């Protein structure tokens, strides 16, 4: 495996880092305090071609590989989790799912404008009584002539008030459980659809997260994604992509924790010397660096499998689990290094700690990924190639 970045990837990292330093860093503390999501940031990301970075040029994207998407997510989360989340949901969960499972008409209608950043996409799976247990969803879709009628509710949906299109999962045959779930492309303008932002979140306060409501929403039959009953497979394939972006974002958060801690170590003195000269502080920084390097290798390994068009559920699960745990620990140690100041929003590490908890929970909790990895080791779980894989990224 070649660990060197291409010239294109190096330029991409520089571009996103400069964007974060200019468009996010100066304002994020205020946005976080106010619980404000600024959609103009997403519009500016679209202007740079970053909302469809790994989508083929034929469908409006930038045509870069999947590790380029990882680089974008790393650098965005170095600024704040909220904007990495926007890219994760729009690109990882929605657009990449359309690329993988959509028919040509759906790709032209929905994927192309999303890849160009003209429209925002989101993902509706989680419900009040259904998180890790996907089969417990209550949303239903009843076929009536040339359309389906959706009724139900989703929650903890990122971009709930700002997305134009949602991939929504609902039962078409409840008695079949996993095999009775189907996926639909729901448009915000459809009658009976509404959304509501959730306030009082522990972290990611600068993000738009909330609930979706479906009251007799008529969805055209041509908005069925895949075939009836394929929804569970589509959701799991989507999570392979979403988890990849979450893991990459966690790498960025570790970077942010290291940068903030190093700056503070050079600024603060105790017992007559900079705190960076104390061995226990050095130990925390060393563990952050180890977590950074291991997490990045896991992420790029999963990305390379995606580049080759290979199944990567096991590798992506490991990357998401470990990177998010390392990020959570790095944020905790960063607060400790800052001492009492780490408990104040005068420094960014307080926000990093709050933000670091959600990725340990969403898109498969730490416990779910632990079970998955144990099942692989024991031979209880074996992945079969999906009938529809992400297109391999080919070097020209």
Long-range contacts (C-beta under 8 A, 24 or more apart in sequence): 1-301, 1-304, 3-300, 8-64, 8-68, 9-64, 9-67, 9-68, 9-71, 12-53, 12-64, 12-68, 12-71, 12-72, 13-71, 13-74, 13-75, 15-48, 16-48, 16-50, 16-71, 16-72, 16-75, 16-76, 17-75, 17-78, 19-44, 19-45, 19-48, 19-75, 20-75, 20-76, 20-78, 20-79, 21-79, 24-76, 24-79, 24-80, 24-83, 25-79, 28-79, 28-80, 28-206, 28-348, 28-351, 29-345, 29-348, 29-351, 31-80, 31-82, 31-205, 31-206, 32-80, 32-205, 32-206, 32-345, 32-351, 33-205, 33-345, 35-199, 35-201, 35-205, 35-206, 36-206, 37-82, 37-162, 37-206, 37-207, 37-208, 38-206, 39-162, 41-83, 41-86, 42-83, 42-86, 42-90, 42-117, 42-120, 42-162, 43-117, 45-83, 45-86, 45-87, 45-117, 46-116, 46-117, 46-118, 47-117, 49-117, 50-87, 50-117, 51-87, 51-90, 51-91, 51-114, 51-115, 51-116, 51-117, 52-91, 52-95, 52-114, 52-115, 52-116, 52-117, 53-91, 54-91, 54-96, 54-393, 55-91, 55-95, 55-96, 55-99, 55-111, 55-115, 56-99, 56-391, 59-99, 59-107, 59-111, 59-112, 59-115, 60-111, 60-112, 60-113, 60-114, 60-115, 60-116, 61-95, 61-115, 61-116, 64-393, 65-303, 65-307, 65-393, 66-244, 66-303, 66-306, 66-307, 66-390, 66-393, 67-300, 67-303, 67-304, 67-307, 69-244, 69-245, 69-248, 69-303, 70-244, 70-245, 70-248, 70-251, 70-299, 70-300, 70-303, 71-248, 73-245, 73-246, 73-248, 73-249, 73-252, 74-248, 74-249, 74-251, 74-252, 74-255, 74-296, 75-252, 76-249, 76-252, 77-248, 77-249, 77-250, 77-251, 77-252, 77-253, 77-256, 78-252, 78-253, 78-255, 78-256, 78-259, 79-256, 80-206, 80-351, 80-355, 81-203, 81-204, 81-207, 81-249, 81-253, 81-355, 81-356, 81-358, 81-359, 82-204, 82-205, 82-206, 82-207, 83-206, 83-207, 84-245, 84-248, 84-249, 84-252, 85-158, 85-204, 85-207, 85-249, 86-120, 86-158, 86-159, 86-207, 87-245, 88-158, 88-242, 88-245, 88-246, 88-249, 89-121, 89-122, 89-123, 89-158, 89-159, 89-163, 89-242, 90-114, 90-120, 90-121, 90-122, 90-159, 90-163, 91-245, 92-238, 92-241, 92-242, 92-244, 92-245, 92-246, 93-121, 93-122, 93-123, 93-167, 93-238, 93-239, 93-241, 93-242, 94-121, 94-122, 94-123, 94-165, 94-166, 94-167, 94-238, 95-121, 96-238, 96-241, 96-390, 97-123, 97-167, 97-225, 97-234, 97-237, 97-238, 97-241, 98-167, 98-185, 98-225, 99-390, 99-391, 100-237, 100-388, 100-389, 100-390, 100-391, 101-183, 101-225, 101-226, 101-230, 101-234, 101-237, 101-388, 102-225, 105-222, 106-185, 106-222, 106-223, 106-225, 110-165, 110-185, 114-165, 119-164, 119-165, 120-159, 120-162, 120-163, 120-164, 120-165, 121-159, 121-163, 121-164, 121-165, 121-166, 121-167, 122-157, 122-158, 122-159, 122-160, 122-163, 122-165, 122-166, 122-167, 123-157, 123-158, 123-166, 123-167, 123-238, 123-242, 124-154, 124-157, 124-166, 124-167, 124-168, 124-169, 124-186, 124-212, 125-154, 125-169, 125-235, 126-154, 126-155, 126-156, 126-157, 126-362, 127-152, 127-153, 127-154, 127-155, 128-153, 128-155, 131-365, 132-364, 132-365, 132-368, 134-169, 134-178, 134-181, 134-232, 134-235, 135-177, 135-178, 135-181, 135-232, 137-169, 137-170, 137-171, 137-181, 138-171, 139-168, 139-169, 139-170, 139-171, 139-214, 140-170, 140-171, 140-172, 140-174, 141-170, 141-171, 141-172, 141-182, 141-184, 141-219, 142-172, 143-172, 143-221, 146-220, 146-221, 147-218, 147-219, 147-220, 147-221, 148-172, 148-184, 148-218, 148-219, 148-221, 148-223, 148-224, 149-216, 149-217, 149-218, 149-219, 150-184, 150-186, 150-192, 150-214, 150-216, 150-217, 150-219, 151-214, 151-215, 151-216, 151-217, 152-214, 153-211, 153-212, 153-213, 153-214, 154-211, 154-212, 155-198, 155-210, 155-211, 155-212, 156-198, 156-209, 156-210, 156-362, 157-195, 157-209, 157-210, 157-211, 157-212, 158-207, 158-208, 158-209, 159-208, 160-195, 160-196, 160-197, 160-198, 160-208, 160-209, 160-210, 160-211, 160-212, 161-195, 161-196, 161-197, 161-208, 161-210, 162-208, 163-188, 164-188, 166-212, 167-225, 167-234, 167-238, 168-212, 168-214, 169-231, 169-234, 169-235, 170-231, 172-228, 172-229, 172-231, 173-228, 173-229, 176-229, 178-232, 179-229, 179-232, 180-229, 181-229, 181-231, 181-232, 181-235, 182-224, 182-225, 182-226, 182-227, 182-228, 182-229, 182-230, 182-231, 183-224, 183-225, 183-226, 183-230, 183-231, 183-234, 183-235, 184-219, 184-223, 184-224, 184-225, 185-219, 185-223, 185-225, 186-214, 186-217, 186-219, 186-223, 187-223, 190-217, 190-218, 190-219, 191-216, 191-217, 191-218, 192-216, 192-217, 192-218, 193-217, 202-354, 202-357, 202-358, 203-351, 203-354, 203-355, 203-356, 203-357, 203-358, 204-354, 204-355, 204-358, 205-354, 226-388, 233-386, 236-313, 237-386, 237-388, 239-363, 239-364, 240-312, 240-313, 240-316, 241-306, 241-390, 242-363, 243-316, 243-317, 243-319, 243-320, 243-363, 243-364, 244-299, 244-302, 244-303, 244-306, 244-312, 244-316, 244-319, 244-320, 246-320, 246-323, 246-324, 246-359, 246-362, 246-363, 247-295, 247-298, 247-299, 247-302, 247-316, 247-319, 247-320, 247-322, 247-323, 247-324, 248-299, 248-303, 248-323, 249-359, 250-295, 250-320, 250-323, 250-324, 250-326, 250-327, 250-356, 250-359, 251-292, 251-295, 251-296, 251-299, 251-323, 251-327, 253-327, 253-330, 253-331, 253-352, 253-355, 253-356, 254-288, 254-291, 254-292, 254-295, 254-323, 254-326, 254-327, 254-330, 255-292, 256-348, 256-352, 257-288, 257-327, 257-330, 257-331, 257-333, 257-334, 257-349, 257-352, 258-285, 258-288, 258-289, 258-292, 258-330, 260-334, 260-338, 260-347, 260-348, 260-349, 260-352, 261-285, 261-288, 261-333, 261-334, 261-337, 261-338, 261-349, 264-337, 264-338, 264-341, 264-347, 265-337, 268-339, 275-337, 281-337, 284-333, 284-336, 284-337, 285-333, 285-337, 287-329, 287-330, 287-333, 288-330, 288-333, 288-334, 291-323, 291-326, 291-327, 291-329, 291-330, 292-326, 292-330, 294-322, 294-326, 295-319, 295-322, 295-323, 295-326, 295-327, 298-322, 298-323, 299-323, 306-390, 306-393, 307-392, 307-393, 308-392, 309-389, 309-390, 309-391, 309-392, 309-393, 310-389, 311-383, 311-384, 311-385, 311-386, 311-389, 313-383, 314-372, 314-373, 314-376, 314-383, 317-364, 317-369, 317-372, 317-373, 318-369, 318-373, 320-359, 320-363, 320-364, 320-369, 321-364, 321-366, 321-369, 321-370, 321-373, 324-356, 324-359, 324-360, 324-366, 325-360, 325-366, 327-356, 327-359, 328-353, 328-356, 328-357, 328-359, 328-360, 330-356, 331-355, 331-356, 332-356
